[in-house]
Amino acid sequence: VGLLQSSQLPLLPPNILMLGLDSAGKSTLLYKLRYKDAFLTMPTIGFNVDMIDAGKDFTLTFWDVGGQKKMRELWSNFLEELLYINIYKGL
């Protein structure tokens, strides 16, 4: 019954939220995934959003949210119905 019901549910578009402190590598990871190369990045003011094709008819939407103290206060607004990656400084 569970499999039958789950196949009938509408699929939500896959969103990935990247949160972490300043200079943790979130934007670098996003650009590496998007362009297959690393770029010199500046601290993100606000957020970046990028859609990456991951296969036929399958697109991932990445939300790269800045790590400044003011943005951290707003992180909870980004968490609803999202998968997330938490990157710690030094990894």
C-alpha positions in Angstrom: 0.0 0.0 0.0 2.8 2.4 0.9 4.5 2.0 -2.5 1.3 2.5 -4.4 0.4 5.6 -2.5 3.9 7.1 -2.8 4.0 6.7 -6.6 0.8 8.7 -6.8 2.1 11.7 -4.8 3.3 14.7 -6.8 7.1 15.1 -6.7 8.4 18.3 -5.2 11.1 20.0 -7.2 14.4 19.1 -5.6 15.9 22.1 -3.7 19.2 22.0 -1.9 20.0 24.6 0.7 23.6 25.3 1.5 24.2 26.9 4.9 27.4 27.7 6.7 29.5 30.5 8.2 31.4 33.0 6.1 34.1 31.6 3.9 33.1 28.0 4.5 33.1 27.2 0.8 29.4 27.2 -0.1 29.7 29.4 -3.2 32.9 27.7 -4.3 31.1 24.3 -4.1 28.1 25.7 -6.1 30.4 27.1 -8.8 32.4 23.9 -8.9 29.2 21.9 -9.4 27.7 24.3 -12.0 30.8 25.2 -14.1 33.1 22.2 -13.3 35.7 24.7 -12.1 36.5 26.7 -9.0 36.3 30.5 -9.1 37.6 33.2 -6.8 34.6 34.1 -4.8 33.6 37.0 -2.5 31.4 36.6 0.6 27.8 36.2 -0.5 25.6 39.1 0.4 22.1 37.7 0.6 21.9 34.5 -1.4 22.7 32.9 -4.8 20.3 30.6 -6.6 21.4 28.3 -9.4 19.7 25.5 -11.2 21.8 22.5 -12.3 20.7 19.8 -14.7 21.4 16.5 -13.1 20.0 14.3 -15.8 17.1 13.9 -18.2 14.2 16.0 -16.9 15.9 16.3 -13.5 17.1 19.7 -12.3 18.4 20.6 -8.9 17.9 24.1 -7.5 20.7 25.1 -5.2 20.2 27.9 -2.6 23.6 29.3 -1.4 22.7 31.5 1.6 25.3 34.0 3.0 26.8 33.2 6.4 26.9 36.8 7.8 25.2 37.2 11.2 22.3 39.1 9.7 21.6 36.3 7.2 22.0 33.6 9.9 19.0 35.2 11.7 17.0 34.5 8.5 18.1 30.9 7.8 15.0 29.4 9.3 13.0 31.0 6.5 14.8 28.9 4.0 14.4 25.5 5.7 10.8 24.6 4.8 10.7 21.6 2.4 14.3 21.7 1.5 17.2 19.2 1.6 20.3 20.9 3.0 24.0 20.7 3.1 25.8 22.1 6.1 29.5 23.0 5.4 31.7 23.7 8.4 34.7 26.0 8.2 37.8 24.0 7.7 36.4 21.0 5.8 
